[in-house]
Amino acid sequence: MSGTLNKVMLIGHLGDNVKMHYFEGGGSIGRFPLATNESYTKKDTGEKVTQTEWHNIVVRNKAAEICEKYLSKGDRVYIEGKIKTRKWQDDGGNDRYSTEINVDDFTFLTTKNNDAAGDVSPAASQEKKDDLPF
């Protein structure tokens, strides 16, 4: 194969609500953290271990506005995109780097009418989201 591929597919939970930034030309950008979990059982102790990996998600323009409107902390979402590393300088002039996932496509996996526990009341749904560790 002579080409290269930069493609990411993630299913995870939002660690916070979508934070929006609007530009003068009418464009917008939305950012949010996404948590993915990997669980395994230690063979020697039988202890179940869960490791959480955090991803910085970036979505643009109309897609960002849709995410802001329909996604909230704790919601489950499928993300397809590309890995991008951004270089910037902090207040001390030091080079810093941020690795982000730039979204090409997404699918909402949490429905607002019924969550995983089967309770359809908005208040109960919010209480469950408030109990999440992120």
C-alpha positions, 0 to 999 in steps of 0.5 A: 500500500503506497498511501497513508491513513489517519482515521480514528473511531471512538465510542465514549461518554462526554466528560463535559458539555460542548464548549463553543467558540464563534468567529466573526466570519460566521464559523464556529468550533466546539470542543469537549472531552470524551472518555473511553474505558478499557476493562480487564481482570487481573489474573493473579488477584481477580480484581477488575480494573478499568482504565479511562483514556481521555480524548480532546474532541474538536467539531466545527461549524454546523456540526458543532452547533448540533453537538452543542444542542443535543449532547451533554455531559455523560452522553454516549457518542460515536466519533469518526475523525482524524488525529491532529497535533496542535502546537502553541506557546504558553504564557512563558513562551514555552512550546506546548502541544495538544493532540486532538480528534478532528471530527468528520462524522458522529452518531448520538448513541444516548437517546433523550427519551430513554437512557440505559437504566430505562428511566425516562424522566429528565430529572432522573436522567440528570441525577445519573449524569451527575453521579458520573466520575467525569 
